[in-house]
């Protein structure tokens, strides 16, 4: 009767449905999933981590943890990565996602233009997808899991405003290629500027983009900017603040306040030395874990999930950095 098979009198049907409702009956999802004998495939598409300590290892750790917990449901994952310096590789890996014909996708829309093309195909094929770490407006995901990048930028702006004199300049540094295609970095910068527009409109802010760090030319350019502009602070919009910290240390430059993102070990080192003043962190392992869980709830349990799943915006200092441990859920 619960499957609407066969003839059941309406009065009997209503009585049974009332009992089901009173008992809060839930279908045995595990049994039905196992009965299908078909594995459920979730695909992730994240930036390729350049080192074992790099940021994008952490969401993947969360993904693997939740997938392991869901193993009894026959859920498996294919974890694809793309180059952080070549948008064409994103397109190549996106084609692989489509070839796999997954039951759900978790996507870091690192390159906005290419990501929009991928989600158009996913929608045509009715494949549900979730954004992680950054989001694209009006793209139609079932959920977003990550920080509010704009608000994160505003937090960085407030911190910088509190530790630097209003009349002296600061620099915003993007370590990235194709900045107009990096939605989350653009939003962080926009939030940073917005805080100063509201609270310290006289503040001089200069933005610099570093697209290539394979040779030392960027270091010479940055030292020239520092010599000419004499900034009191530098805000790095991603996890590479350690590169600025190392440059200032090697050049013997003191007194510039640095704010960056993420608890990479190199960033922790300079935070402990107080060359970096603040790190803004976002618990990336939990993002990976929760993104898989939201996909599970939608695909297997057929539950509606919250569209916006914003994670915390943590401010880490030299005083509290040792209390931030590796991910445990």
ABEGO torsion letter per residue (X at the ends): XAAGBEBBBAAAAAAAAAAAAAAGBBBBAAAAAAAAGBBBBBBBBBBBBABAABAAAAAAAAAAAAAAAAAAAGBBBBBBBBBAABAAAAAAAAAAAAAAGBABBBBBBABAAAAAAAAAAAAAAGBBBBBBGBBBBGAGBABBBEBBAAAAAAAAAAAAAAABBAABBBBBBBBBBGAAABAAAAAAAAAAAAAAAAABAABBBBBBBBABAABAAAAAAAAAAAAAAGBABBBBABAAAAAAAAAAAAAGBBGBBBBBBEBBAAAAAAAAAGABABBBBAGAAAAAAAAAAAAAAAAAAGBBBBABBBBBBBBBBAAAAAABBBBBX
